[in-house]
Amino acid sequence: MQNLNPDITDFDVLYEDNHIIAINKRAGDIVQVDDTGDEPLDEKVKKYIAKKYNKPNGAFLGVVHRLDRPVSGVILFAKTSKALERLNLMFKTREMRKTYYAVVRNRPEPPFGNLVHWLVKNPQKNVTKAHGHEVQGSQRSELHYRLAGELNGYYLIQVNPITGRPHQIRVQLSTLNCPIVGDNKYGYPRGSLKKSICLHARRLQFIHPVKKEPVDIIAPLPKDGFWDKFAHLVHEKDEEIVLKGE
């Protein structure tokens, strides 16, 4: 029987040193414990570190950001309290450059731009609503997007979120009439049987919190047959980022 909640292995690790570890999160994994009772990713990573470095009393691991459960891609954890404190500040002050890719069925109009909304999350329903102006209890949310390519009636969108709000990319793209493929919570007509949506956290670029050196982490696309078709478009956009020196 297939293990639907597999442990972390070396294959899942994108970057690791004494201070930080980055994992290529699988769609379907939760980052921290919730009411489902499923083992969260942070616990899996703790077990991986404890086993790898023979730490019988367990390993320290700090969560500095999150990805929604149906989203795949790079997620960063702190292995020391010093790194955790500094990474928390870097995310708060927006010193992290985050690049996502989303696949949608409707062409975004305009094909590029900035989206600014005020988001309110309903924790009971686990759904976020976007408003065009500030309302009570809302958080300002901003992202930049651009059309990255088209394939067989699907559109690939590159997204660089400026803020980091719950469900931000999902709900903001839906305001463009571009719900993400598989995301029936935000307007796509049907959900995915794999409990995933076509949103991938591709890249994280930042200055190392301790070494003060540039770090550029790229998460390979999921090998699910669908994302494979967009790999050449994603690689082209990766090269553009390198050429521009972003």
Secondary structure, DSSP 4 states (H G I P E B T S, - for coil): ---SSPPP-GGGEEEE-SSEEEEEEPTT--SS--TT-PPPHHHHHHHHHHHHTT-TT----EE-----TT-EEEEEEESSHHHHHHHHHHHHTT--EEEEEEEESS--SSSEEEEEEEEEEETTTTEEEEESS--TT-EEEEEEEEEEEEETTEEEEEEEESS--TTHHHHHHHTTT-PBTT-GGGT-SS--TTS--SEEEEEEEEE-TTT--EEEEEPPPP-SSSGGGGHHHHHHHHHHHHHHT-
